[in-house]
Amino acid sequence: MKLTVNSVNFEMAERLEKYINKKTARYEKLLTSPSAEMEIRMTVVKPETNLNKQTQIRVLGNGPEMFAEKTCDSFEQGIDLCLEALDKQIEKRKP
């Protein structure tokens, strides 16, 4: 699985990058297609407000496209919620 991470309107800390790699590691087993790709896009939408961190995760190449988007107080929380949503989508597609 190819993992692509984009950060918009902020510079991603190494701690956040390690967190993403840890949380997405198990998807290597779940997304078995050789062309499977996971794209993560994190954006700070309104720097002066709460709930300003938008996280989007798109999975391509493992059947139909899967997508999850959440806006939270932290990117870690957004990653967790998006991955939960993807887990539900993956579960629905199991034969």
Backbone atoms as SQL, in Angstrom:
CREATE TABLE atoms (id INTEGER PRIMARY KEY, chain TEXT, resi INTEGER, resn TEXT, atom TEXT, x REAL, y REAL, z REAL);
INSERT INTO atoms VALUES
  (1, 'A', 1, 'MET', 'N', 0.839, -1.169, 0.000),
  (2, 'A', 1, 'MET', 'CA', 0.000, 0.000, 0.000),
  (3, 'A', 1, 'MET', 'C', 0.890, 1.240, 0.000),
  (4, 'A', 2, 'LYS', 'N', 0.539, 2.162, -0.848),
  (5, 'A', 2, 'LYS', 'CA', 1.261, 3.435, -0.898),
  (6, 'A', 2, 'LYS', 'C', 0.520, 4.439, -0.017),
  (7, 'A', 3, 'LEU', 'N', 1.271, 5.143, 0.838),
  (8, 'A', 3, 'LEU', 'CA', 0.697, 6.134, 1.740),
  (9, 'A', 3, 'LEU', 'C', 1.215, 7.509, 1.351),
  (10, 'A', 4, 'THR', 'N', 0.283, 8.451, 1.109),
  (11, 'A', 4, 'THR', 'CA', 0.632, 9.830, 0.781),
  (12, 'A', 4, 'THR', 'C', -0.010, 10.734, 1.820),
  (13, 'A', 5, 'VAL', 'N', 0.800, 11.615, 2.422),
  (14, 'A', 5, 'VAL', 'CA', 0.298, 12.526, 3.440),
  (15, 'A', 5, 'VAL', 'C', 0.585, 13.957, 3.005),
  (16, 'A', 6, 'ASN', 'N', -0.466, 14.780, 2.958),
  (17, 'A', 6, 'ASN', 'CA', -0.335, 16.193, 2.594),
  (18, 'A', 6, 'ASN', 'C', -0.800, 17.057, 3.754),
  (19, 'A', 7, 'SER', 'N', -0.033, 18.097, 4.053),
  (20, 'A', 7, 'SER', 'CA', -0.442, 19.057, 5.074),
  (21, 'A', 7, 'SER', 'C', -0.615, 20.413, 4.401),
  (22, 'A', 8, 'VAL', 'N', -1.752, 21.046, 4.654),
  (23, 'A', 8, 'VAL', 'CA', -2.091, 22.323, 4.032),
  (24, 'A', 8, 'VAL', 'C', -2.218, 23.386, 5.121),
  (25, 'A', 9, 'ASN', 'N', -1.587, 24.503, 4.934),
  (26, 'A', 9, 'ASN', 'CA', -1.624, 25.653, 5.853),
  (27, 'A', 9, 'ASN', 'C', -0.906, 25.411, 7.177),
  (28, 'A', 10, 'PHE', 'N', -0.057, 24.387, 7.254),
  (29, 'A', 10, 'PHE', 'CA', 0.768, 24.160, 8.437),
  (30, 'A', 10, 'PHE', 'C', 1.897, 23.213, 8.078),
  (31, 'A', 11, 'GLU', 'N', 2.926, 23.212, 8.904),
  (32, 'A', 11, 'GLU', 'CA', 4.042, 22.295, 8.723),
  (33, 'A', 11, 'GLU', 'C', 3.875, 21.143, 9.702),
  (34, 'A', 12, 'MET', 'N', 3.871, 19.927, 9.180),
  (35, 'A', 12, 'MET', 'CA', 3.599, 18.756, 9.992),
  (36, 'A', 12, 'MET', 'C', 4.817, 18.409, 10.860),
  (37, 'A', 13, 'ALA', 'N', 4.569, 18.182, 12.143),
  (38, 'A', 13, 'ALA', 'CA', 5.620, 17.787, 13.078),
  (39, 'A', 13, 'ALA', 'C', 5.944, 16.306, 12.891),
  (40, 'A', 14, 'GLU', 'N', 7.152, 15.946, 13.243),
  (41, 'A', 14, 'GLU', 'CA', 7.590, 14.558, 13.123),
  (42, 'A', 14, 'GLU', 'C', 6.731, 13.640, 13.989),
  (43, 'A', 15, 'ARG', 'N', 6.302, 14.146, 15.149),
  (44, 'A', 15, 'ARG', 'CA', 5.450, 13.371, 16.051),
  (45, 'A', 15, 'ARG', 'C', 4.135, 12.967, 15.371),
  (46, 'A', 16, 'LEU', 'N', 3.550, 13.899, 14.623),
  (47, 'A', 16, 'LEU', 'CA', 2.306, 13.617, 13.915),
  (48, 'A', 16, 'LEU', 'C', 2.539, 12.600, 12.802),
  (49, 'A', 17, 'GLU', 'N', 3.652, 12.724, 12.116),
  (50, 'A', 17, 'GLU', 'CA', 3.984, 11.773, 11.046),
  (51, 'A', 17, 'GLU', 'C', 4.149, 10.359, 11.607),
  (52, 'A', 18, 'LYS', 'N', 4.815, 10.222, 12.748),
  (53, 'A', 18, 'LYS', 'CA', 4.971, 8.910, 13.390),
  (54, 'A', 18, 'LYS', 'C', 3.613, 8.354, 13.813),
  (55, 'A', 19, 'TYR', 'N', 2.743, 9.222, 14.330),
  (56, 'A', 19, 'TYR', 'CA', 1.404, 8.816, 14.747),
  (57, 'A', 19, 'TYR', 'C', 0.626, 8.261, 13.553),
  (58, 'A', 20, 'ILE', 'N', 0.694, 8.942, 12.427),
  (59, 'A', 20, 'ILE', 'CA', -0.006, 8.499, 11.214),
  (60, 'A', 20, 'ILE', 'C', 0.525, 7.149, 10.764),
  (61, 'A', 21, 'ASN', 'N', 1.842, 6.996, 10.729),
  (62, 'A', 21, 'ASN', 'CA', 2.436, 5.728, 10.296),
  (63, 'A', 21, 'ASN', 'C', 2.029, 4.582, 11.218),
  (64, 'A', 22, 'LYS', 'N', 1.975, 4.844, 12.512),
  (65, 'A', 22, 'LYS', 'CA', 1.571, 3.816, 13.480),
  (66, 'A', 22, 'LYS', 'C', 0.114, 3.408, 13.269),
  (67, 'A', 23, 'LYS', 'N', -0.759, 4.397, 13.106),
  (68, 'A', 23, 'LYS', 'CA', -2.191, 4.123, 12.969),
  (69, 'A', 23, 'LYS', 'C', -2.546, 3.454, 11.639),
  (70, 'A', 24, 'THR', 'N', -1.806, 3.739, 10.578),
  (71, 'A', 24, 'THR', 'CA', -2.142, 3.192, 9.263),
  (72, 'A', 24, 'THR', 'C', -1.412, 1.889, 8.948),
  (73, 'A', 25, 'ALA', 'N', -0.505, 1.458, 9.811),
  (74, 'A', 25, 'ALA', 'CA', 0.285, 0.253, 9.541),
  (75, 'A', 25, 'ALA', 'C', -0.589, -0.981, 9.334),
  (76, 'A', 26, 'ARG', 'N', -1.650, -1.105, 10.079),
  (77, 'A', 26, 'ARG', 'CA', -2.494, -2.306, 9.968),
  (78, 'A', 26, 'ARG', 'C', -3.253, -2.384, 8.646),
  (79, 'A', 27, 'TYR', 'N', -3.353, -1.283, 7.941),
  (80, 'A', 27, 'TYR', 'CA', -4.058, -1.280, 6.659),
  (81, 'A', 27, 'TYR', 'C', -3.248, -1.948, 5.558),
  (82, 'A', 28, 'GLU', 'N', -1.962, -2.185, 5.796),
  (83, 'A', 28, 'GLU', 'CA', -1.145, -2.950, 4.853),
  (84, 'A', 28, 'GLU', 'C', -1.764, -4.336, 4.650),
  (85, 'A', 29, 'LYS', 'N', -2.303, -4.912, 5.722),
  (86, 'A', 29, 'LYS', 'CA', -2.914, -6.241, 5.664),
  (87, 'A', 29, 'LYS', 'C', -4.333, -6.190, 5.109),
  (88, 'A', 30, 'LEU', 'N', -5.062, -5.123, 5.448),
  (89, 'A', 30, 'LEU', 'CA', -6.461, -5.014, 5.030),
  (90, 'A', 30, 'LEU', 'C', -6.603, -4.662, 3.545),
  (91, 'A', 31, 'LEU', 'N', -5.714, -3.817, 3.053),
  (92, 'A', 31, 'LEU', 'CA', -5.777, -3.382, 1.653),
  (93, 'A', 31, 'LEU', 'C', -4.777, -4.202, 0.864),
  (94, 'A', 32, 'THR', 'N', -5.243, -5.332, 0.358),
  (95, 'A', 32, 'THR', 'CA', -4.348, -6.326, -0.223),
  (96, 'A', 32, 'THR', 'C', -3.983, -6.069, -1.680),
  (97, 'A', 33, 'SER', 'N', -4.704, -5.227, -2.361),
  (98, 'A', 33, 'SER', 'CA', -4.417, -4.954, -3.765),
  (99, 'A', 33, 'SER', 'C', -3.040, -4.298, -3.904),
  (100, 'A', 34, 'PRO', 'N', -2.233, -4.743, -4.874),
  (101, 'A', 34, 'PRO', 'CA', -0.909, -4.131, -5.056),
  (102, 'A', 34, 'PRO', 'C', -0.979, -2.652, -5.452),
  (103, 'A', 35, 'SER', 'N', -2.100, -2.240, -6.019),
  (104, 'A', 35, 'SER', 'CA', -2.234, -0.841, -6.433),
  (105, 'A', 35, 'SER', 'C', -2.954, 0.008, -5.386),
  (106, 'A', 36, 'ALA', 'N', -3.191, -0.543, -4.201),
  (107, 'A', 36, 'ALA', 'CA', -3.911, 0.194, -3.150),
  (108, 'A', 36, 'ALA', 'C', -3.103, 1.418, -2.723),
  (109, 'A', 37, 'GLU', 'N', -3.807, 2.517, -2.552),
  (110, 'A', 37, 'GLU', 'CA', -3.176, 3.776, -2.172),
  (111, 'A', 37, 'GLU', 'C', -4.054, 4.487, -1.157),
  (112, 'A', 38, 'MET', 'N', -3.429, 4.996, -0.093),
  (113, 'A', 38, 'MET', 'CA', -4.149, 5.760, 0.919),
  (114, 'A', 38, 'MET', 'C', -3.603, 7.182, 0.896),
  (115, 'A', 39, 'GLU', 'N', -4.506, 8.133, 0.696),
  (116, 'A', 39, 'GLU', 'CA', -4.122, 9.543, 0.677),
  (117, 'A', 39, 'GLU', 'C', -4.719, 10.223, 1.901),
  (118, 'A', 40, 'ILE', 'N', -3.879, 10.898, 2.669),
  (119, 'A', 40, 'ILE', 'CA', -4.331, 11.636, 3.837),
  (120, 'A', 40, 'ILE', 'C', -4.035, 13.110, 3.604),
  (121, 'A', 41, 'ARG', 'N', -5.060, 13.934, 3.765),
  (122, 'A', 41, 'ARG', 'CA', -4.909, 15.383, 3.595),
  (123, 'A', 41, 'ARG', 'C', -5.395, 16.063, 4.868),
  (124, 'A', 42, 'MET', 'N', -4.514, 16.857, 5.456),
  (125, 'A', 42, 'MET', 'CA', -4.840, 17.565, 6.694),
  (126, 'A', 42, 'MET', 'C', -4.733, 19.064, 6.422),
  (127, 'A', 43, 'THR', 'N', -5.769, 19.795, 6.840),
  (128, 'A', 43, 'THR', 'CA', -5.845, 21.220, 6.558),
  (129, 'A', 43, 'THR', 'C', -6.262, 21.985, 7.807),
  (130, 'A', 44, 'VAL', 'N', -5.605, 23.113, 8.044),
  (131, 'A', 44, 'VAL', 'CA', -6.068, 24.043, 9.079),
  (132, 'A', 44, 'VAL', 'C', -6.983, 25.024, 8.363),
  (133, 'A', 45, 'VAL', 'N', -8.286, 24.970, 8.670),
  (134, 'A', 45, 'VAL', 'CA', -9.253, 25.763, 7.918),
  (135, 'A', 45, 'VAL', 'C', -9.441, 27.168, 8.448),
  (136, 'A', 46, 'LYS', 'N', -9.600, 27.332, 9.736),
  (137, 'A', 46, 'LYS', 'CA', -9.776, 28.668, 10.331),
  (138, 'A', 46, 'LYS', 'C', -8.874, 28.727, 11.555),
  (139, 'A', 47, 'PRO', 'N', -7.682, 29.264, 11.414),
  (140, 'A', 47, 'PRO', 'CA', -6.700, 29.204, 12.506),
  (141, 'A', 47, 'PRO', 'C', -7.173, 29.790, 13.833),
  (142, 'A', 48, 'GLU', 'N', -8.118, 30.711, 13.833),
  (143, 'A', 48, 'GLU', 'CA', -8.502, 31.390, 15.060),
  (144, 'A', 48, 'GLU', 'C', -9.683, 30.753, 15.782),
  (145, 'A', 49, 'THR', 'N', -10.172, 29.597, 15.336),
  (146, 'A', 49, 'THR', 'CA', -11.346, 28.981, 15.960),
  (147, 'A', 49, 'THR', 'C', -11.051, 27.563, 16.440),
  (148, 'A', 50, 'ASN', 'N', -11.945, 27.038, 17.289),
  (149, 'A', 50, 'ASN', 'CA', -11.891, 25.627, 17.668),
  (150, 'A', 50, 'ASN', 'C', -12.412, 24.800, 16.501),
  (151, 'A', 51, 'LEU', 'N', -12.210, 23.515, 16.570),
  (152, 'A', 51, 'LEU', 'CA', -12.647, 22.609, 15.494),
  (153, 'A', 51, 'LEU', 'C', -12.176, 23.118, 14.141),
  (154, 'A', 52, 'ASN', 'N', -10.880, 23.381, 14.035),
  (155, 'A', 52, 'ASN', 'CA', -10.351, 23.974, 12.811),
  (156, 'A', 52, 'ASN', 'C', -9.425, 23.041, 12.047),
  (157, 'A', 53, 'LYS', 'N', -9.322, 21.806, 12.456),
  (158, 'A', 53, 'LYS', 'CA', -8.405, 20.878, 11.794),
  (159, 'A', 53, 'LYS', 'C', -9.198, 19.824, 11.024),
  (160, 'A', 54, 'GLN', 'N', -9.123, 19.911, 9.721),
  (161, 'A', 54, 'GLN', 'CA', -9.885, 19.032, 8.842),
  (162, 'A', 54, 'GLN', 'C', -8.974, 17.911, 8.344),
  (163, 'A', 55, 'THR', 'N', -9.451, 16.690, 8.469),
  (164, 'A', 55, 'THR', 'CA', -8.709, 15.516, 8.022),
  (165, 'A', 55, 'THR', 'C', -9.547, 14.773, 6.993),
  (166, 'A', 56, 'GLN', 'N', -8.928, 14.439, 5.866),
  (167, 'A', 56, 'GLN', 'CA', -9.588, 13.658, 4.822),
  (168, 'A', 56, 'GLN', 'C', -8.709, 12.458, 4.505),
  (169, 'A', 57, 'ILE', 'N', -9.330, 11.290, 4.394),
  (170, 'A', 57, 'ILE', 'CA', -8.607, 10.083, 3.996),
  (171, 'A', 57, 'ILE', 'C', -9.358, 9.453, 2.834),
  (172, 'A', 58, 'ARG', 'N', -8.610, 9.171, 1.769),
  (173, 'A', 58, 'ARG', 'CA', -9.172, 8.550, 0.566),
  (174, 'A', 58, 'ARG', 'C', -8.369, 7.276, 0.288),
  (175, 'A', 59, 'VAL', 'N', -9.075, 6.189, 0.011),
  (176, 'A', 59, 'VAL', 'CA', -8.434, 4.926, -0.332),
  (177, 'A', 59, 'VAL', 'C', -8.824, 4.574, -1.762),
  (178, 'A', 60, 'LEU', 'N', -7.817, 4.357, -2.583),
  (179, 'A', 60, 'LEU', 'CA', -8.016, 4.054, -4.002),
  (180, 'A', 60, 'LEU', 'C', -7.389, 2.707, -4.337),
  (181, 'A', 61, 'GLY', 'N', -7.887, 2.063, -5.383),
  (182, 'A', 61, 'GLY', 'CA', -7.251, 0.873, -5.926),
  (183, 'A', 61, 'GLY', 'C', -7.573, -0.422, -5.229),
  (184, 'A', 62, 'ASN', 'N', -8.456, -0.419, -4.274),
  (185, 'A', 62, 'ASN', 'CA', -8.860, -1.643, -3.575),
  (186, 'A', 62, 'ASN', 'C', -10.376, -1.773, -3.704),
  (187, 'A', 63, 'GLY', 'N', -10.852, -1.881, -4.938),
  (188, 'A', 63, 'GLY', 'CA', -12.288, -1.871, -5.184),
  (189, 'A', 63, 'GLY', 'C', -12.752, -0.438, -5.342),
  (190, 'A', 64, 'PRO', 'N', -14.032, -0.171, -5.048),
  (191, 'A', 64, 'PRO', 'CA', -14.539, 1.199, -5.144),
  (192, 'A', 64, 'PRO', 'C', -13.818, 2.127, -4.159),
  (193, 'A', 65, 'GLU', 'N', -13.741, 3.384, -4.515),
  (194, 'A', 65, 'GLU', 'CA', -13.070, 4.369, -3.669),
  (195, 'A', 65, 'GLU', 'C', -13.763, 4.485, -2.319),
  (196, 'A', 66, 'MET', 'N', -12.962, 4.630, -1.268),
  (197, 'A', 66, 'MET', 'CA', -13.490, 4.859, 0.078),
  (198, 'A', 66, 'MET', 'C', -12.997, 6.232, 0.528),
  (199, 'A', 67, 'PHE', 'N', -13.838, 6.952, 1.272),
  (200, 'A', 67, 'PHE', 'CA', -13.500, 8.311, 1.671),
  (201, 'A', 67, 'PHE', 'C', -14.085, 8.618, 3.042),
  (202, 'A', 68, 'ALA', 'N', -13.317, 9.337, 3.845),
  (203, 'A', 68, 'ALA', 'CA', -13.799, 9.805, 5.146),
  (204, 'A', 68, 'ALA', 'C', -13.240, 11.201, 5.385),
  (205, 'A', 69, 'GLU', 'N', -14.061, 12.062, 6.000),
  (206, 'A', 69, 'GLU', 'CA', -13.646, 13.436, 6.297),
  (207, 'A', 69, 'GLU', 'C', -14.204, 13.835, 7.661),
  (208, 'A', 70, 'LYS', 'N', -13.342, 14.403, 8.503),
  (209, 'A', 70, 'LYS', 'CA', -13.741, 14.849, 9.832),
  (210, 'A', 70, 'LYS', 'C', -13.053, 16.176, 10.142),
  (211, 'A', 71, 'THR', 'N', -13.732, 17.021, 10.923),
  (212, 'A', 71, 'THR', 'CA', -13.164, 18.275, 11.411),
  (213, 'A', 71, 'THR', 'C', -13.178, 18.217, 12.930),
  (214, 'A', 72, 'CYS', 'N', -11.994, 18.383, 13.543),
  (215, 'A', 72, 'CYS', 'CA', -11.839, 18.184, 14.983),
  (216, 'A', 72, 'CYS', 'C', -10.913, 19.242, 15.582),
  (217, 'A', 73, 'ASP', 'N', -10.678, 19.107, 16.895),
  (218, 'A', 73, 'ASP', 'CA', -9.746, 19.983, 17.603),
  (219, 'A', 73, 'ASP', 'C', -8.287, 19.627, 17.337),
  (220, 'A', 74, 'SER', 'N', -8.022, 18.350, 17.014),
  (221, 'A', 74, 'SER', 'CA', -6.644, 17.923, 16.755),
  (222, 'A', 74, 'SER', 'C', -6.617, 16.980, 15.555),
  (223, 'A', 75, 'PHE', 'N', -5.455, 16.930, 14.902),
  (224, 'A', 75, 'PHE', 'CA', -5.318, 16.023, 13.758),
  (225, 'A', 75, 'PHE', 'C', -5.317, 14.571, 14.206),
  (226, 'A', 76, 'GLU', 'N', -4.796, 14.295, 15.404),
  (227, 'A', 76, 'GLU', 'CA', -4.808, 12.926, 15.910),
  (228, 'A', 76, 'GLU', 'C', -6.239, 12.428, 16.054),
  (229, 'A', 77, 'GLN', 'N', -7.103, 13.260, 16.602),
  (230, 'A', 77, 'GLN', 'CA', -8.512, 12.888, 16.756),
  (231, 'A', 77, 'GLN', 'C', -9.157, 12.707, 15.380),
  (232, 'A', 78, 'GLY', 'N', -8.844, 13.580, 14.444),
  (233, 'A', 78, 'GLY', 'CA', -9.379, 13.470, 13.087),
  (234, 'A', 78, 'GLY', 'C', -8.939, 12.186, 12.400),
  (235, 'A', 79, 'ILE', 'N', -7.664, 11.824, 12.573),
  (236, 'A', 79, 'ILE', 'CA', -7.148, 10.574, 11.998),
  (237, 'A', 79, 'ILE', 'C', -7.910, 9.389, 12.572),
  (238, 'A', 80, 'ASP', 'N', -8.058, 9.364, 13.900),
  (239, 'A', 80, 'ASP', 'CA', -8.757, 8.252, 14.553),
  (240, 'A', 80, 'ASP', 'C', -10.194, 8.116, 14.044),
  (241, 'A', 81, 'LEU', 'N', -10.917, 9.224, 13.968),
  (242, 'A', 81, 'LEU', 'CA', -12.313, 9.181, 13.527),
  (243, 'A', 81, 'LEU', 'C', -12.435, 8.780, 12.059),
  (244, 'A', 82, 'CYS', 'N', -11.542, 9.268, 11.226),
  (245, 'A', 82, 'CYS', 'CA', -11.572, 8.900, 9.808),
  (246, 'A', 82, 'CYS', 'C', -11.263, 7.416, 9.623),
  (247, 'A', 83, 'LEU', 'N', -10.288, 6.911, 10.363),
  (248, 'A', 83, 'LEU', 'CA', -9.952, 5.492, 10.250),
  (249, 'A', 83, 'LEU', 'C', -11.092, 4.609, 10.757),
  (250, 'A', 84, 'GLU', 'N', -11.808, 5.056, 11.794),
  (251, 'A', 84, 'GLU', 'CA', -12.998, 4.321, 12.245),
  (252, 'A', 84, 'GLU', 'C', -14.040, 4.256, 11.133),
  (253, 'A', 85, 'ALA', 'N', -14.253, 5.373, 10.452),
  (254, 'A', 85, 'ALA', 'CA', -15.215, 5.415, 9.349),
  (255, 'A', 85, 'ALA', 'C', -14.769, 4.496, 8.217),
  (256, 'A', 86, 'LEU', 'N', -13.478, 4.469, 7.923),
  (257, 'A', 86, 'LEU', 'CA', -12.973, 3.576, 6.874),
  (258, 'A', 86, 'LEU', 'C', -13.121, 2.112, 7.281),
  (259, 'A', 87, 'ASP', 'N', -12.907, 1.823, 8.561),
  (260, 'A', 87, 'ASP', 'CA', -13.094, 0.446, 9.045),
  (261, 'A', 87, 'ASP', 'C', -14.517, -0.030, 8.775),
  (262, 'A', 88, 'LYS', 'N', -15.487, 0.837, 9.012),
  (263, 'A', 88, 'LYS', 'CA', -16.885, 0.490, 8.758),
  (264, 'A', 88, 'LYS', 'C', -17.125, 0.249, 7.273),
  (265, 'A', 89, 'GLN', 'N', -16.506, 1.077, 6.431),
  (266, 'A', 89, 'GLN', 'CA', -16.670, 0.899, 4.984),
  (267, 'A', 89, 'GLN', 'C', -16.025, -0.402, 4.520),
  (268, 'A', 90, 'ILE', 'N', -14.869, -0.727, 5.068),
  (269, 'A', 90, 'ILE', 'CA', -14.180, -1.975, 4.714),
  (270, 'A', 90, 'ILE', 'C', -15.007, -3.173, 5.173),
  (271, 'A', 91, 'GLU', 'N', -15.569, -3.088, 6.378),
  (272, 'A', 91, 'GLU', 'CA', -16.394, -4.178, 6.918),
  (273, 'A', 91, 'GLU', 'C', -17.617, -4.425, 6.035),
  (274, 'A', 92, 'LYS', 'N', -18.240, -3.375, 5.536),
  (275, 'A', 92, 'LYS', 'CA', -19.416, -3.524, 4.676),
  (276, 'A', 92, 'LYS', 'C', -19.076, -4.218, 3.359),
  (277, 'A', 93, 'ARG', 'N', -17.852, -4.072, 2.914),
  (278, 'A', 93, 'ARG', 'CA', -17.456, -4.630, 1.607),
  (279, 'A', 93, 'ARG', 'C', -16.920, -6.040, 1.681),
  (280, 'A', 94, 'LYS', 'N', -16.752, -6.563, 2.892),
  (281, 'A', 94, 'LYS', 'CA', -16.270, -7.941, 3.019),
  (282, 'A', 94, 'LYS', 'C', -17.324, -8.892, 2.497),
  (283, 'A', 95, 'PRO', 'N', -16.889, -9.922, 1.774),
  (284, 'A', 95, 'PRO', 'CA', -17.851, -10.901, 1.242),
  (285, 'A', 95, 'PRO', 'C', -18.447, -11.788, 2.308);
